[in-house]
Amino acid sequence: MPDKGVVNSDTNGDINGDINGEILEINMRPVSPQHDHAGHRRRMKDRVLQFGLESLADHEVLEVLLYFAVPRSDTNALAHRLLRQFGSLSQVLEADMLDLQRLCGLSHNTAFLLKFSAQLAGRYLRDKNRSRQELSDTQKLKEYASGLYVEQDVEVAYMLCMDSQLHLRQLVKLSEGTVSGVNIHVPQVVENALRHKARHVVLIHNHPGGRARISTEDFNVTKSCLNALSYVQINLLDHIVVCGTECISFVEKNYIDTIRRMNK
């Protein structure tokens, strides 16, 4: 073994090394003649193509994904190890790259694939919703909002600028905060709405790891934005708060109507 090689092994026999800049992933367990390794991978891929991803358990989803970073080794045991370490498929994909490498012995290349996959999923959801353009009901708004926060562990605020037919004109990132708060500046909201010729605006922000509820601060900033936008004849349509897999709508909670009544 050259002096530059760094190799980490575990009891399962998987070895990850970085030698002369090349990533090596080797499985030291003997392969029996009866074990059709290439055939198993082909059958797993065919299963996905025929029946979809829902036909696979979480460990099988990881197993197949890892094929593309670990070309010759058995990835089933590695998939199980990742799930045991991090608890769920989503937590594996959202795990820190250094933790993936340190705790599970992944190479940089393999850890990058997992991180990239989570970000790709979010990009796909945003693009798919953007291509539909029309976000004419609360459910569509919630689906769009959820796609903005894949693998996001701090609060981030966005606004949707929409035309009179509720077609999306522009997604604007307003600000990024901390794990427990983000600032939404009212003049910035009005400025972006005017710049993108919006007739309707939707505010969106998240509560990473927090409770699925609307805070007093959320209510107050929504009231301020609604009032400021109304001066320039722009309607604040809704404010969506994303809490993990759950979304809360100000409209569904009747808070938008409550604010309008307060202004009378």
N, C-alpha and C positions, 0 to 999 in steps of 0.2 A: 504494500500500500504506500503510495507516495506520501511524502511528509505533508503536502498541502491538503490531503483528504481529511474530512471531518465526518465521522460515521456515528450514527446513533442507532442502537439496536434495542429491541424489547423482547419480552418473553414470547411474543407471537412470531418472532423471526423476521419482521419487516425491518429493513435497513434503509435509511435515507442518508445520502451523502452528497457532498458538493465537492467534486474533484476537478481541478482546472476549470472551474466555472460551469461545469456541466452537472445537471441534477441527475442523480442515480437513485432509483427506488427498486430495491431487490427483495424478493421474498425467498427465504432460505429453506422453507418447508419443501420436502420432496413431493413431486407431483406423480401420482400413480398413473400407470398407463391407461386406466379406465377413466381418468378424469379428463374430459374433453374441455379444456380451458377455453379455447377459441370458440368452440361450439356453444358453451354456456353463455358467453358474452353475446354471441349472435342471437341466441334464443331470447335473451333478455331484451335486446333491442327490438326484435320482431314483436315481442309482447307489447312493448310501448307503442309501436306503430299500429298494431292491430287493435289494442284495447285502451290505449291512452295511459297517462301517468297515474290515474286513479287506480289502475290495476296493480300498482306496486305499493308495498309497505314502505314506510319512511326509510328503513335501512336499505331497501332495494333501490330507492331513488338515489341515495348517496352512493351506493355501490356502482350504479350505472354512470353517474356523474364523474366518479373517480376514474372510470376507464380512460378518460381523455387526458389525465395527468399521470396515470400509472399504467403504462401500456401492456405490461406483461405479468404483473403480480395479481394475486387474489385480493380483490378490494372489499369482499364481503366482511371479513374480520375487521378491517380498518373502519368500515362504515359503522359496525356495531360499537367499536371503541369510541368513535366520535360521539355517538348518541349517548353512550354511558357517561362520557365526560361532560357534555354540555346540556343534556336533558331532552332536547327535541330537535327536529329538523331545522326549524327556524332559528333556534339558538346556535346551531352549528354554523349556519350560513351567515349569521350576524356576529360570530365570535371574532375577537381581535386576531389579526394574522400572527402576532407573536405568540399568543396563547395556543393557537393551532399548531405552531411549530414546536413550542416548548413542551406543551402538555401531551401532545399526541404524536410528536416526532415527524410531522409533515415537512416536506421540503418547501421552499419558498414558492416554487411553481404550483404545487398542489394547494397550498393555502391561498394563493392568489386566485386560483380557479374557483374556490368556494366563495370567496369574497366577491369576485366578479359576477358570479351567478346570481347572487342576491341583488346586486345593483342592476343587472340586466333585467331581472324580473320586474323591478320598479319602473325601469325605462320602458319596458314593453307595455305595462299597464297604462302609463301616461300617454304613450304614443297611440295606443289603441283607442283610448277615450278621446284624445285630441282629434283623431281621424273621424270620429263620429260627429264632432263639433257641437251638436246640440246637447245641452245639459238642462233639459226642460223640467226635470222633477228632482225631488230631494234624493231619491235613491241613486240616480245617476251622479248627482253631486257627491254623495258619500263614496261611491265607487271610485270616482276620480280622485277625491281627497285621500283615500286610503293608499293609492298608488304613489303618492308623493313622499310617504314616510317609511318606505322599505329600508331597513337597516339605519334608522335615524334615532340617535340616543340623546339628542338635545332638542329643545323647542325651536321650531322654525315657523315663521309666518309667511303666508302667501296670499295673493289676491287673484281672483279671476275677473278679467274684464270681458264683458259680454255685450252683444248687440241687442237690439230690441226684440229679436226673435230667439233670444237665449242661446245664440251660437257663440262659442268661445272665440274671442278675438286675441287674447294674450294672457298667459300665465306670468305673474310677476312675483319674484321672491322679494319680500319686504325686508326681512331681517332674520338673523340667526342668534339665538340666545344661549342659555345654559340648560341644564337638565330640569330646572324648576321655573324658568321664566323666559319670556321674550318680549321685546318692546315693539309695539305697533304705533308708528307715528302718524297721526291723523293727516297732517299736511302732505305727507308722502303718499298716502292712500288717494287723496283728492288729485294730486299732481299726476299720478299714474293713470287714474281713471280718465282724466281729461286728455292726456297724451295718447292713449289708445282708443279714444272716442267711444268709451263705454256708455251704455245706457243702463246697465245693471252691473253690480259688483257683488262678488261673494268673497268673504274673508275666510281663511282657513289657517288653523294652527293646531299644534299637537301637544299632548301631555304625555311624554314618554315615561312609562312606568308609573304614571299617576292614576288617580281614580277617575272613573268616567263621570265627570260632573263639570258643570259650568261654574267658574269662580266669580266672585264679585268683580274682580279686575276684568275678566272676560266680558261681563255684562256692561261695565262702565265704558270700556274702549269701543264696544259695539255701538253703544248709544252715541258716543262722540262722533264716530265715523258716519253713522246714519244721519245725524244732524248736519254734519259738514257736507256730506254728499248731497243732501237735499237742497242746499243753497245753490248748487250748480245743476239742479234738475237731474241728478243721477240717483237711481234707486239702489239701496243696499238690500239685496235679495235675501241673503242668508249669511250666517256665520257657522261654519262646520268645525267642531273640535274633535280631533282624532285621538282616541285613547286605545292604543294597541289595535285590536281587531274591531273595536267598537267606535262608532261615530255618533256624535250628538249634534243635532241641528237646532239652531235657535228658532227656526220656523216651527218645527215639530213641537218644541216646548212652548210655543206661543209667545216667546220673548220679543220677537220683532214687533208684533202687534202691541205688546205691553209697552214697549218704548214709544211707539207712535201715540198711544193713548196718553202717556205721561207728558208728551210734548203739546198736547191740546190745551 
